[in-house]
Amino acid sequence: MKLVRGAYMEKEARVAQQRGYKNPINPTKQATDDLYNEALRYTVAHVDRISLCAGTHNEASSLLLTQLMAQAGLAPGDERVWFAQLYGMSDNLSYNLAHAGYHTAKYVPYGPVEAVMPYLLRRANENTAIAGQSSREFLLIQNELRRRQGKK
């Protein structure tokens, strides 16, 4: 199972309105985060029947998953649990997870420009909204460059 958060919010709201049912989108980001983390807990508790690809740029959820794995006695390299982030986003998260031995994938959307660009714009908008994620990543890159140049 690939678990994602908020990937099709506009489409779900539109379809609900067209079909006359309640909008299934959570009212707040916190509600979405809480349910995503609950899904992680459920999946790890049932890892004997469910393999997981946690598609998230959220550091707190990724940390939670590593903790849940440890509590369940799952090794970082357990084939049933993967982490995935969009190529070029949250590289610090991906590389640190991979370095610690967790299965990590970077995904690259492909297809016609008119289909891919709206997707990429939504992902960029969602990820810059996460507590200054882009600014934080830029700061990490600057710090790493200074470290490599021997500067403080």
N, CA, C and O atoms as a GROMACS GRO file, in nm:
protein
  608
    1MET      N    1   0.084  -0.116   0.000
    1MET     CA    2   0.000   0.000   0.000
    1MET      C    3   0.090   0.123   0.000
    1MET      O    4   0.187   0.129   0.075
    2LYS      N    5   0.057   0.220  -0.083
    2LYS     CA    6   0.126   0.349  -0.078
    2LYS      C    7   0.035   0.444  -0.003
    2LYS      O    8  -0.078   0.470  -0.043
    3LEU      N    9   0.086   0.496   0.106
    3LEU     CA   10   0.010   0.588   0.189
    3LEU      C   11   0.057   0.729   0.161
    3LEU      O   12   0.174   0.762   0.180
    4VAL      N   13  -0.035   0.814   0.114
    4VAL     CA   14  -0.004   0.954   0.084
    4VAL      C   15  -0.100   1.044   0.160
    4VAL      O   16  -0.205   1.000   0.207
    5ARG      N   17  -0.064   1.169   0.171
    5ARG     CA   18  -0.148   1.263   0.247
    5ARG      C   19  -0.183   1.379   0.156
    5ARG      O   20  -0.096   1.450   0.106
    6GLY      N   21  -0.314   1.399   0.135
    6GLY     CA   22  -0.360   1.518   0.066
    6GLY      C   23  -0.330   1.526  -0.082
    6GLY      O   24  -0.325   1.636  -0.137
    7ALA      N   25  -0.309   1.414  -0.149
    7ALA     CA   26  -0.264   1.420  -0.287
    7ALA      C   27  -0.372   1.465  -0.386
    7ALA      O   28  -0.340   1.524  -0.489
    8TYR      N   29  -0.498   1.440  -0.357
    8TYR     CA   30  -0.603   1.469  -0.455
    8TYR      C   31  -0.715   1.552  -0.393
    8TYR      O   32  -0.832   1.527  -0.419
    9MET      N   33  -0.678   1.650  -0.311
    9MET     CA   34  -0.776   1.725  -0.235
    9MET      C   35  -0.878   1.798  -0.324
    9MET      O   36  -0.998   1.788  -0.300
   10GLU      N   37  -0.831   1.868  -0.425
   10GLU     CA   38  -0.922   1.944  -0.511
   10GLU      C   39  -1.015   1.849  -0.587
   10GLU      O   40  -1.135   1.875  -0.598
   11LYS      N   41  -0.960   1.741  -0.639
   11LYS     CA   42  -1.040   1.645  -0.715
   11LYS      C   43  -1.146   1.579  -0.626
   11LYS      O   44  -1.261   1.566  -0.667
   12GLU      N   45  -1.108   1.538  -0.506
   12GLU     CA   46  -1.203   1.474  -0.415
   12GLU      C   47  -1.317   1.569  -0.379
   12GLU      O   48  -1.433   1.528  -0.376
   13ALA      N   49  -1.284   1.695  -0.352
   13ALA     CA   50  -1.388   1.793  -0.318
   13ALA      C   51  -1.482   1.814  -0.436
   13ALA      O   52  -1.603   1.823  -0.418
   14ARG      N   53  -1.427   1.824  -0.556
   14ARG     CA   54  -1.509   1.845  -0.676
   14ARG      C   55  -1.600   1.726  -0.701
   14ARG      O   56  -1.719   1.744  -0.730
   15VAL      N   57  -1.547   1.605  -0.691
   15VAL     CA   58  -1.627   1.484  -0.715
   15VAL      C   59  -1.738   1.471  -0.610
   15VAL      O   60  -1.850   1.434  -0.643
   16ALA      N   61  -1.707   1.502  -0.486
   16ALA     CA   62  -1.808   1.496  -0.380
   16ALA      C   63  -1.922   1.592  -0.409
   16ALA      O   64  -2.040   1.558  -0.394
   17GLN      N   65  -1.887   1.712  -0.452
   17GLN     CA   66  -1.991   1.811  -0.483
   17GLN      C   67  -2.074   1.765  -0.602
   17GLN      O   68  -2.196   1.776  -0.599
   18GLN      N   69  -2.009   1.714  -0.707
   18GLN     CA   70  -2.080   1.668  -0.826
   18GLN      C   71  -2.173   1.552  -0.796
   18GLN      O   72  -2.282   1.542  -0.853
   19ARG      N   73  -2.131   1.463  -0.707
   19ARG     CA   74  -2.210   1.343  -0.677
   19ARG      C   75  -2.301   1.358  -0.555
   19ARG      O   76  -2.376   1.268  -0.520
   20GLY      N   77  -2.292   1.474  -0.491
   20GLY     CA   78  -2.382   1.503  -0.381
   20GLY      C   79  -2.353   1.432  -0.250
   20GLY      O   80  -2.446   1.404  -0.174
   21TYR      N   81  -2.228   1.402  -0.223
   21TYR     CA   82  -2.195   1.345  -0.093
   21TYR      C   83  -2.099   1.437  -0.019
   21TYR      O   84  -2.040   1.528  -0.076
   22LYS      N   85  -2.085   1.410   0.110
   22LYS     CA   86  -2.002   1.494   0.196
   22LYS      C   87  -1.856   1.491   0.150
   22LYS      O   88  -1.804   1.386   0.112
   23ASN      N   89  -1.793   1.607   0.152
   23ASN     CA   90  -1.652   1.618   0.116
   23ASN      C   91  -1.569   1.531   0.211
   23ASN      O   92  -1.575   1.551   0.333
   24PRO      N   93  -1.492   1.434   0.158
   24PRO     CA   94  -1.415   1.345   0.245
   24PRO      C   95  -1.284   1.405   0.296
   24PRO      O   96  -1.213   1.340   0.374
   25ILE      N   97  -1.251   1.526   0.255
   25ILE     CA   98  -1.124   1.588   0.294
   25ILE      C   99  -1.134   1.639   0.438
   25ILE      O  100  -1.235   1.698   0.477
   26ASN      N  101  -1.031   1.615   0.514
   26ASN     CA  102  -1.028   1.661   0.653
   26ASN      C  103  -1.037   1.812   0.660
   26ASN      O  104  -0.991   1.882   0.569
   27PRO      N  105  -1.096   1.864   0.768
   27PRO     CA  106  -1.112   2.010   0.779
   27PRO      C  107  -0.983   2.085   0.810
   27PRO      O  108  -0.974   2.205   0.784
   28THR      N  109  -0.884   2.015   0.865
   28THR     CA  110  -0.759   2.083   0.900
   28THR      C  111  -0.640   1.995   0.863
   28THR      O  112  -0.652   1.874   0.845
   29LYS      N  113  -0.524   2.059   0.851
   29LYS     CA  114  -0.402   1.983   0.825
   29LYS      C  115  -0.371   1.891   0.942
   29LYS      O  116  -0.326   1.778   0.923
   30GLN      N  117  -0.395   1.939   1.065
   30GLN     CA  118  -0.369   1.856   1.182
   30GLN      C  119  -0.452   1.729   1.180
   30GLN      O  120  -0.403   1.622   1.215
   31ALA      N  121  -0.578   1.740   1.140
   31ALA     CA  122  -0.663   1.621   1.130
   31ALA      C  123  -0.607   1.523   1.027
   31ALA      O  124  -0.608   1.402   1.047
   32THR      N  125  -0.557   1.577   0.916
   32THR     CA  126  -0.495   1.493   0.814
   32THR      C  127  -0.370   1.426   0.868
   32THR      O  128  -0.350   1.306   0.849
   33ASP      N  129  -0.285   1.503   0.937
   33ASP     CA  130  -0.163   1.446   0.995
   33ASP      C  131  -0.197   1.336   1.096
   33ASP      O  132  -0.132   1.232   1.097
   34ASP      N  133  -0.297   1.361   1.180
   34ASP     CA  134  -0.335   1.261   1.281
   34ASP      C  135  -0.381   1.131   1.216
   34ASP      O  136  -0.343   1.023   1.260
   35LEU      N  137  -0.463   1.142   1.112
   35LEU     CA  138  -0.511   1.021   1.045
   35LEU      C  139  -0.400   0.950   0.969
   35LEU      O  140  -0.396   0.827   0.964
   36TYR      N  141  -0.309   1.027   0.909
   36TYR     CA  142  -0.196   0.966   0.839
   36TYR      C  143  -0.113   0.885   0.938
   36TYR      O  144  -0.076   0.771   0.911
   37ASN      N  145  -0.085   0.944   1.054
   37ASN     CA  146  -0.005   0.874   1.154
   37ASN      C  147  -0.079   0.753   1.210
   37ASN      O  148  -0.017   0.652   1.242
   38GLU      N  149  -0.210   0.763   1.222
   38GLU     CA  150  -0.288   0.647   1.268
   38GLU      C  151  -0.280   0.535   1.163
   38GLU      O  152  -0.274   0.417   1.198
   39ALA      N  153  -0.281   0.572   1.036
   39ALA     CA  154  -0.267   0.471   0.930
   39ALA      C  155  -0.130   0.404   0.936
   39ALA      O  156  -0.119   0.285   0.910
   40LEU      N  157  -0.026   0.482   0.969
   40LEU     CA  158   0.107   0.422   0.988
   40LEU      C  159   0.103   0.320   1.101
   40LEU      O  160   0.156   0.210   1.087
   41ARG      N  161   0.041   0.357   1.213
   41ARG     CA  162   0.032   0.265   1.328
   41ARG      C  163  -0.040   0.137   1.288
   41ARG      O  164   0.004   0.026   1.320
   42TYR      N  165  -0.152   0.152   1.218
   42TYR     CA  166  -0.231   0.036   1.176
   42TYR      C  167  -0.149  -0.055   1.084
   42TYR      O  168  -0.147  -0.177   1.100
   43THR      N  169  -0.081   0.007   0.988
   43THR     CA  170  -0.004  -0.070   0.892
   43THR      C  171   0.108  -0.148   0.959
   43THR      O  172   0.126  -0.266   0.931
   44VAL      N  173   0.183  -0.083   1.045
   44VAL     CA  174   0.293  -0.153   1.113
   44VAL      C  175   0.238  -0.265   1.201
   44VAL      O  176   0.300  -0.371   1.211
   45ALA      N  177   0.124  -0.242   1.264
   45ALA     CA  178   0.063  -0.346   1.347
   45ALA      C  179   0.018  -0.466   1.264
   45ALA      O  180   0.002  -0.576   1.316
   46HIS      N  181  -0.003  -0.444   1.135
   46HIS     CA  182  -0.049  -0.552   1.045
   46HIS      C  183   0.050  -0.578   0.932
   46HIS      O  184   0.011  -0.619   0.822
   47VAL      N  185   0.178  -0.556   0.959
   47VAL     CA  186   0.280  -0.570   0.856
   47VAL      C  187   0.291  -0.715   0.807
   47VAL      O  188   0.352  -0.740   0.702
   48ASP      N  189   0.235  -0.808   0.879
   48ASP     CA  190   0.232  -0.946   0.832
   48ASP      C  191   0.140  -0.962   0.711
   48ASP      O  192   0.151  -1.059   0.636
   49ARG      N  193   0.047  -0.865   0.692
   49ARG     CA  194  -0.048  -0.871   0.580
   49ARG      C  195  -0.040  -0.750   0.487
   49ARG      O  196  -0.093  -0.753   0.376
   50ILE      N  197   0.027  -0.644   0.532
   50ILE     CA  198   0.032  -0.519   0.454
   50ILE      C  199   0.177  -0.473   0.442
   50ILE      O  200   0.246  -0.458   0.542
   51SER      N  201   0.222  -0.452   0.320
   51SER     CA  202   0.351  -0.386   0.298
   51SER      C  203   0.322  -0.238   0.274
   51SER      O  204   0.217  -0.203   0.221
   52LEU      N  205   0.415  -0.153   0.314
   52LEU     CA  206   0.390  -0.010   0.314
   52LEU      C  207   0.496   0.067   0.238
   52LEU      O  208   0.615   0.041   0.251
   53CYS      N  209   0.450   0.162   0.158
   53CYS     CA  210   0.535   0.266   0.103
   53CYS      C  211   0.479   0.397   0.157
   53CYS      O  212   0.372   0.441   0.115
   54ALA      N  213   0.552   0.459   0.251
   54ALA     CA  214   0.508   0.584   0.313
   54ALA      C  215   0.554   0.699   0.225
   54ALA      O  216   0.669   0.742   0.234
   55GLY      N  217   0.465   0.749   0.143
   55GLY     CA  218   0.495   0.862   0.055
   55GLY      C  219   0.470   0.991   0.130
   55GLY      O  220   0.357   1.041   0.132
   56THR      N  221   0.574   1.046   0.192
   56THR     CA  222   0.556   1.169   0.268
   56THR      C  223   0.686   1.248   0.276
   56THR      O  224   0.795   1.191   0.278
   57HIS      N  225   0.672   1.380   0.280
   57HIS     CA  226   0.783   1.469   0.304
   57HIS      C  227   0.783   1.515   0.449
   57HIS      O  228   0.869   1.594   0.490
   58ASN      N  229   0.688   1.467   0.527
   58ASN     CA  230   0.671   1.510   0.665
   58ASN      C  231   0.771   1.439   0.755
   58ASN      O  232   0.767   1.317   0.769
   59GLU      N  233   0.860   1.517   0.816
   59GLU     CA  234   0.964   1.459   0.901
   59GLU      C  235   0.908   1.391   1.025
   59GLU      O  236   0.958   1.287   1.066
   60ALA      N  237   0.804   1.451   1.085
   60ALA     CA  238   0.746   1.393   1.207
   60ALA      C  239   0.685   1.256   1.178
   60ALA      O  240   0.701   1.163   1.257
   61SER      N  241   0.616   1.243   1.067
   61SER     CA  242   0.557   1.114   1.032
   61SER      C  243   0.665   1.011   0.999
   61SER      O  244   0.651   0.894   1.032
   62SER      N  245   0.771   1.056   0.933
   62SER     CA  246   0.881   0.964   0.901
   62SER      C  247   0.950   0.917   1.028
   62SER      O  248   0.982   0.799   1.041
   63LEU      N  249   0.972   1.007   1.122
   63LEU     CA  250   1.030   0.969   1.250
   63LEU      C  251   0.938   0.872   1.323
   63LEU      O  252   0.984   0.772   1.378
   64LEU      N  253   0.809   0.901   1.323
   64LEU     CA  254   0.714   0.811   1.388
   64LEU      C  255   0.723   0.671   1.328
   64LEU      O  256   0.723   0.572   1.401
   65LEU      N  257   0.731   0.662   1.196
   65LEU     CA  258   0.738   0.531   1.132
   65LEU      C  259   0.865   0.457   1.174
   65LEU      O  260   0.860   0.336   1.198
   66THR      N  261   0.977   0.526   1.183
   66THR     CA  262   1.099   0.457   1.228
   66THR      C  263   1.083   0.408   1.372
   66THR      O  264   1.130   0.299   1.406
   67GLN      N  265   1.016   0.486   1.455
   67GLN     CA  266   0.993   0.446   1.594
   67GLN      C  267   0.897   0.328   1.602
   67GLN      O  268   0.919   0.235   1.680
   68LEU      N  269   0.792   0.330   1.522
   68LEU     CA  270   0.697   0.219   1.519
   68LEU      C  271   0.764   0.090   1.473
   68LEU      O  272   0.737  -0.018   1.525
   69MET      N  273   0.853   0.104   1.374
   69MET     CA  274   0.926  -0.014   1.326
   69MET      C  275   1.012  -0.072   1.438
   69MET      O  276   1.014  -0.194   1.459
   70ALA      N  277   1.082   0.014   1.509
   70ALA     CA  278   1.168  -0.033   1.618
   70ALA      C  279   1.086  -0.101   1.726
   70ALA      O  280   1.124  -0.206   1.777
   71GLN      N  281   0.972  -0.041   1.762
   71GLN     CA  282   0.886  -0.099   1.864
   71GLN      C  283   0.832  -0.235   1.822
   71GLN      O  284   0.812  -0.323   1.906
   72ALA      N  285   0.809  -0.252   1.692
   72ALA     CA  286   0.756  -0.379   1.641
   72ALA      C  287   0.866  -0.480   1.612
   72ALA      O  288   0.839  -0.592   1.570
   73GLY      N  289   0.992  -0.440   1.636
   73GLY     CA  290   1.104  -0.530   1.612
   73GLY      C  291   1.138  -0.546   1.464
   73GLY      O  292   1.197  -0.647   1.424
   74LEU      N  293   1.102  -0.447   1.384
   74LEU     CA  294   1.132  -0.451   1.241
   74LEU      C  295   1.266  -0.382   1.215
   74LEU      O  296   1.288  -0.270   1.260
   75ALA      N  297   1.352  -0.448   1.145
   75ALA     CA  298   1.482  -0.391   1.110
   75ALA      C  299   1.462  -0.276   1.011
   75ALA      O  300   1.366  -0.278   0.934
   76PRO      N  301   1.550  -0.176   1.011
   76PRO     CA  302   1.538  -0.067   0.914
   76PRO      C  303   1.527  -0.118   0.770
   76PRO      O  304   1.455  -0.059   0.689
   77GLY      N  305   1.596  -0.227   0.738
   77GLY     CA  306   1.593  -0.278   0.601
   77GLY      C  307   1.482  -0.377   0.573
   77GLY      O  308   1.489  -0.451   0.475
   78ASP      N  309   1.379  -0.381   0.656
   78ASP     CA  310   1.267  -0.473   0.633
   78ASP      C  311   1.203  -0.442   0.498
   78ASP      O  312   1.163  -0.329   0.471
   79GLU      N  313   1.194  -0.543   0.414
   79GLU     CA  314   1.144  -0.525   0.276
   79GLU      C  315   0.998  -0.481   0.270
   79GLU      O  316   0.953  -0.436   0.164
   80ARG      N  317   0.925  -0.493   0.379
   80ARG     CA  318   0.782  -0.459   0.377
   80ARG      C  319   0.755  -0.311   0.402
   80ARG      O  320   0.641  -0.267   0.392
   81VAL      N  321   0.860  -0.234   0.435
   81VAL     CA  322   0.841  -0.092   0.467
   81VAL      C  323   0.938  -0.007   0.384
   81VAL      O  324   1.059  -0.028   0.388
   82TRP      N  325   0.882   0.088   0.311
   82TRP     CA  326   0.960   0.181   0.229
   82TRP      C  327   0.917   0.324   0.258
   82TRP      O  328   0.803   0.349   0.297
   83PHE      N  329   1.009   0.416   0.239
   83PHE     CA  330   0.984   0.558   0.247
   83PHE      C  331   1.001   0.613   0.105
   83PHE      O  332   1.085   0.563   0.030
   84ALA      N  333   0.922   0.714   0.067
   84ALA     CA  334   0.936   0.771  -0.067
   84ALA      C  335   0.908   0.920  -0.064
   84ALA      O  336   0.815   0.968   0.002
   85GLN      N  337   0.992   0.994  -0.137
   85GLN     CA  338   0.974   1.138  -0.153
   85GLN      C  339   0.994   1.174  -0.299
   85GLN      O  340   1.062   1.103  -0.374
   86LEU      N  341   0.935   1.283  -0.338
   86LEU     CA  342   0.949   1.333  -0.474
   86LEU      C  343   1.094   1.377  -0.497
   86LEU      O  344   1.153   1.443  -0.412
   87TYR      N  345   1.149   1.340  -0.610
   87TYR     CA  346   1.285   1.377  -0.646
   87TYR      C  347   1.302   1.528  -0.638
   87TYR      O  348   1.224   1.602  -0.698
   88GLY      N  349   1.404   1.572  -0.565
   88GLY     CA  350   1.431   1.715  -0.550
   88GLY      C  351   1.363   1.778  -0.430
   88GLY      O  352   1.386   1.896  -0.402
   89MET      N  353   1.281   1.704  -0.359
   89MET     CA  354   1.217   1.755  -0.238
   89MET      C  355   1.255   1.667  -0.120
   89MET      O  356   1.262   1.545  -0.131
   90SER      N  357   1.279   1.730  -0.008
   90SER     CA  358   1.312   1.660   0.118
   90SER      C  359   1.428   1.564   0.101
   90SER      O  360   1.428   1.453   0.156
   91ASP      N  361   1.528   1.607   0.024
   91ASP     CA  362   1.645   1.521   0.004
   91ASP      C  363   1.715   1.489   0.135
   91ASP      O  364   1.766   1.378   0.153
   92ASN      N  365   1.718   1.586   0.228
   92ASN     CA  366   1.781   1.561   0.357
   92ASN      C  367   1.712   1.445   0.429
   92ASN      O  368   1.779   1.363   0.492
   93LEU      N  369   1.582   1.438   0.420
   93LEU     CA  370   1.506   1.329   0.482
   93LEU      C  371   1.538   1.197   0.413
   93LEU      O  372   1.568   1.098   0.479
   94SER      N  373   1.531   1.195   0.281
   94SER     CA  374   1.557   1.072   0.205
   94SER      C  375   1.697   1.018   0.229
   94SER      O  376   1.715   0.899   0.255
   95TYR      N  377   1.796   1.106   0.222
   95TYR     CA  378   1.934   1.061   0.234
   95TYR      C  379   1.965   1.013   0.375
   95TYR      O  380   2.038   0.916   0.392
   96ASN      N  381   1.910   1.079   0.477
   96ASN     CA  382   1.933   1.033   0.613
   96ASN      C  383   1.864   0.900   0.641
   96ASN      O  384   1.921   0.814   0.709
   97LEU      N  385   1.745   0.881   0.590
   97LEU     CA  386   1.678   0.752   0.606
   97LEU      C  387   1.757   0.641   0.536
   97LEU      O  388   1.777   0.534   0.592
   98ALA      N  389   1.800   0.668   0.415
   98ALA     CA  390   1.878   0.568   0.340
   98ALA      C  391   2.009   0.538   0.412
   98ALA      O  392   2.050   0.422   0.421
   99HIS      N  393   2.075   0.640   0.461
   99HIS     CA  394   2.201   0.622   0.532
   99HIS      C  395   2.182   0.536   0.658
   99HIS      O  396   2.272   0.461   0.696
  100ALA      N  397   2.066   0.547   0.720
  100ALA     CA  398   2.036   0.468   0.840
  100ALA      C  399   1.989   0.327   0.806
  100ALA      O  400   1.959   0.248   0.896
  101GLY      N  401   1.983   0.294   0.676
  101GLY     CA  402   1.949   0.159   0.636
  101GLY      C  403   1.804   0.135   0.598
  101GLY      O  404   1.766   0.022   0.568
  102TYR      N  405   1.723   0.240   0.598
  102TYR     CA  406   1.582   0.224   0.560
  102TYR      C  407   1.570   0.223   0.408
  102TYR      O  408   1.645   0.292   0.338
  103HIS      N  409   1.475   0.146   0.358
  103HIS     CA  410   1.449   0.145   0.214
  103HIS      C  411   1.384   0.279   0.178
  103HIS      O  412   1.280   0.316   0.232
  104THR      N  413   1.449   0.349   0.086
  104THR     CA  414   1.405   0.483   0.049
  104THR      C  415   1.405   0.496  -0.102
  104THR      O  416   1.497   0.451  -0.170
  105ALA      N  417   1.300   0.558  -0.154
  105ALA     CA  418   1.289   0.579  -0.298
  105ALA      C  419   1.261   0.725  -0.327
  105ALA      O  420   1.191   0.793  -0.251
  106LYS      N  421   1.316   0.773  -0.436
  106LYS     CA  422   1.282   0.904  -0.488
  106LYS      C  423   1.200   0.879  -0.613
  106LYS      O  424   1.241   0.802  -0.700
  107TYR      N  425   1.083   0.942  -0.623
  107TYR     CA  426   1.002   0.917  -0.741
  107TYR      C  427   0.999   1.038  -0.832
  107TYR      O  428   1.009   1.153  -0.788
  108VAL      N  429   0.986   1.010  -0.960
  108VAL     CA  430   0.986   1.114  -1.063
  108VAL      C  431   0.859   1.099  -1.145
  108VAL      O  432   0.842   1.000  -1.216
  109PRO      N  433   0.769   1.197  -1.136
  109PRO     CA  434   0.649   1.188  -1.220
  109PRO      C  435   0.686   1.210  -1.367
  109PRO      O  436   0.777   1.287  -1.398
  110TYR      N  437   0.617   1.144  -1.453
  110TYR     CA  438   0.643   1.160  -1.596
  110TYR      C  439   0.511   1.160  -1.670
  110TYR      O  440   0.409   1.114  -1.618
  111GLY      N  441   0.514   1.210  -1.789
  111GLY     CA  442   0.395   1.215  -1.873
  111GLY      C  443   0.390   1.345  -1.950
  111GLY      O  444   0.488   1.420  -1.951
  112PRO      N  445   0.277   1.372  -2.013
  112PRO     CA  446   0.263   1.496  -2.088
  112PRO      C  447   0.275   1.616  -1.994
  112PRO      O  448   0.230   1.612  -1.880
  113VAL      N  449   0.337   1.723  -2.043
  113VAL     CA  450   0.361   1.843  -1.963
  113VAL      C  451   0.230   1.893  -1.901
  113VAL      O  452   0.229   1.932  -1.784
  114GLU      N  453   0.122   1.894  -1.977
  114GLU     CA  454  -0.004   1.946  -1.925
  114GLU      C  455  -0.060   1.861  -1.810
  114GLU      O  456  -0.143   1.909  -1.733
  115ALA      N  457  -0.016   1.736  -1.799
  115ALA     CA  458  -0.059   1.651  -1.687
  115ALA      C  459   0.038   1.659  -1.570
  115ALA      O  460  -0.003   1.654  -1.454
  116VAL      N  461   0.167   1.671  -1.600
  116VAL     CA  462   0.269   1.668  -1.495
  116VAL      C  463   0.281   1.801  -1.423
  116VAL      O  464   0.299   1.802  -1.301
  117MET      N  465   0.273   1.913  -1.494
  117MET     CA  466   0.294   2.043  -1.431
  117MET      C  467   0.195   2.074  -1.319
  117MET      O  468   0.237   2.118  -1.212
  118PRO      N  469   0.065   2.051  -1.339
  118PRO     CA  470  -0.027   2.077  -1.227
  118PRO      C  471   0.006   1.991  -1.105
  118PRO      O  472  -0.005   2.037  -0.991
  119TYR      N  473   0.047   1.868  -1.127
  119TYR     CA  474   0.086   1.780  -1.017
  119TYR      C  475   0.207   1.837  -0.943
  119TYR      O  476   0.206   1.847  -0.820
  120LEU      N  477   0.310   1.875  -1.017
  120LEU     CA  478   0.431   1.929  -0.955
  120LEU      C  479   0.402   2.060  -0.882
  120LEU      O  480   0.458   2.084  -0.774
  121LEU      N  481   0.318   2.144  -0.937
  121LEU     CA  482   0.283   2.269  -0.871
  121LEU      C  483   0.208   2.243  -0.740
  121LEU      O  484   0.232   2.312  -0.641
  122ARG      N  485   0.118   2.145  -0.740
  122ARG     CA  486   0.048   2.110  -0.615
  122ARG      C  487   0.147   2.060  -0.511
  122ARG      O  488   0.140   2.100  -0.394
  123ARG      N  489   0.240   1.972  -0.552
  123ARG     CA  490   0.338   1.919  -0.456
  123ARG      C  491   0.425   2.032  -0.401
  123ARG      O  492   0.451   2.037  -0.281
  124ALA      N  493   0.470   2.122  -0.488
  124ALA     CA  494   0.554   2.232  -0.442
  124ALA      C  495   0.476   2.322  -0.346
  124ALA      O  496   0.530   2.364  -0.244
  125ASN      N  497   0.351   2.350  -0.378
  125ASN     CA  498   0.269   2.434  -0.290
  125ASN      C  499   0.247   2.367  -0.155
  125ASN      O  500   0.258   2.432  -0.051
  126GLU      N  501   0.217   2.238  -0.154
  126GLU     CA  502   0.196   2.165  -0.029
  126GLU      C  503   0.323   2.164   0.055
  126GLU      O  504   0.317   2.182   0.176
  127ASN      N  505   0.436   2.142  -0.008
  127ASN     CA  506   0.560   2.126   0.068
  127ASN      C  507   0.619   2.258   0.114
  127ASN      O  508   0.689   2.260   0.215
  128THR      N  509   0.594   2.366   0.044
  128THR     CA  510   0.643   2.494   0.094
  128THR      C  511   0.555   2.541   0.209
  128THR      O  512   0.599   2.623   0.290
  129ALA      N  513   0.435   2.490   0.218
  129ALA     CA  514   0.345   2.529   0.328
  129ALA      C  515   0.381   2.459   0.458
  129ALA      O  516   0.333   2.500   0.564
  130ILE      N  517   0.461   2.356   0.454
  130ILE     CA  518   0.495   2.279   0.574
  130ILE      C  519   0.604   2.351   0.650
  130ILE      O  520   0.723   2.324   0.632
  131ALA      N  521   0.563   2.444   0.735
  131ALA     CA  522   0.654   2.513   0.826
  131ALA      C  523   0.783   2.560   0.760
  131ALA      O  524   0.891   2.537   0.813
  132GLY      N  525   0.771   2.625   0.645
  132GLY     CA  526   0.890   2.679   0.580
  132GLY      C  527   0.985   2.573   0.530
  132GLY      O  528   1.107   2.591   0.536
  133GLN      N  529   0.932   2.461   0.481
  133GLN     CA  530   1.015   2.348   0.439
  133GLN      C  531   1.122   2.389   0.337
  133GLN      O  532   1.237   2.349   0.348
  134SER      N  533   1.082   2.469   0.239
  134SER     CA  534   1.180   2.509   0.137
  134SER      C  535   1.292   2.593   0.197
  134SER      O  536   1.409   2.574   0.164
  135SER      N  537   1.256   2.687   0.285
  135SER     CA  538   1.358   2.770   0.349
  135SER      C  539   1.451   2.684   0.433
  135SER      O  540   1.572   2.706   0.435
  136ARG      N  541   1.396   2.587   0.502
  136ARG     CA  542   1.476   2.499   0.586
  136ARG      C  543   1.572   2.416   0.501
  136ARG      O  544   1.689   2.401   0.536
  137GLU      N  545   1.522   2.364   0.390
  137GLU     CA  546   1.610   2.286   0.302
  137GLU      C  547   1.721   2.373   0.245
  137GLU      O  548   1.835   2.328   0.234
  138PHE      N  549   1.689   2.497   0.209
  138PHE     CA  550   1.792   2.588   0.158
  138PHE      C  551   1.898   2.614   0.264
  138PHE      O  552   2.017   2.616   0.234
  139LEU      N  553   1.856   2.634   0.389
  139LEU     CA  554   1.949   2.655   0.500
  139LEU      C  555   2.039   2.533   0.519
  139LEU      O  556   2.158   2.548   0.544
  140LEU      N  557   1.983   2.414   0.509
  140LEU     CA  558   2.064   2.292   0.521
  140LEU      C  559   2.169   2.283   0.412
  140LEU      O  560   2.282   2.242   0.436
  141ILE      N  561   2.131   2.323   0.291
  141ILE     CA  562   2.226   2.320   0.179
  141ILE      C  563   2.338   2.422   0.203
  141ILE      O  564   2.455   2.392   0.181
  142GLN      N  565   2.301   2.540   0.248
  142GLN     CA  566   2.403   2.641   0.278
  142GLN      C  567   2.500   2.591   0.386
  142GLN      O  568   2.621   2.607   0.372
  143ASN      N  569   2.447   2.532   0.492
  143ASN     CA  570   2.531   2.480   0.599
  143ASN      C  571   2.625   2.371   0.549
  143ASN      O  572   2.741   2.366   0.589
  144GLU      N  573   2.575   2.285   0.462
  144GLU     CA  574   2.659   2.177   0.408
  144GLU      C  575   2.769   2.234   0.320
  144GLU      O  576   2.882   2.186   0.324
  145LEU      N  577   2.737   2.334   0.240
  145LEU     CA  578   2.840   2.397   0.157
  145LEU      C  579   2.949   2.459   0.243
  145LEU      O  580   3.068   2.444   0.214
  146ARG      N  581   2.910   2.528   0.350
  146ARG     CA  582   3.009   2.587   0.442
  146ARG      C  583   3.093   2.478   0.507
  146ARG      O  584   3.215   2.493   0.522
  147ARG      N  585   3.029   2.368   0.545
  147ARG     CA  586   3.103   2.258   0.608
  147ARG      C  587   3.207   2.202   0.512
  147ARG      O  588   3.320   2.174   0.552
  148ARG      N  589   3.170   2.185   0.387
  148ARG     CA  590   3.262   2.129   0.288
  148ARG      C  591   3.376   2.224   0.256
  148ARG      O  592   3.485   2.181   0.217
  149GLN      N  593   3.350   2.353   0.271
  149GLN     CA  594   3.454   2.452   0.246
  149GLN      C  595   3.538   2.479   0.370
  149GLN      O  596   3.630   2.561   0.367
  150GLY      N  597   3.507   2.410   0.480
  150GLY     CA  598   3.582   2.427   0.604
  150GLY      C  599   3.549   2.554   0.680
  150GLY      O  600   3.626   2.598   0.765
  151LYS      N  601   3.435   2.615   0.648
  151LYS     CA  602   3.393   2.738   0.715
  151LYS      C  603   3.286   2.706   0.818
  151LYS      O  604   3.220   2.602   0.812
  152LYS      N  605   3.270   2.797   0.913
  152LYS     CA  606   3.164   2.780   1.013
  152LYS      C  607   3.051   2.875   0.992
  152LYS      O  608   2.954   2.873   1.067
   0.00000   0.00000   0.00000
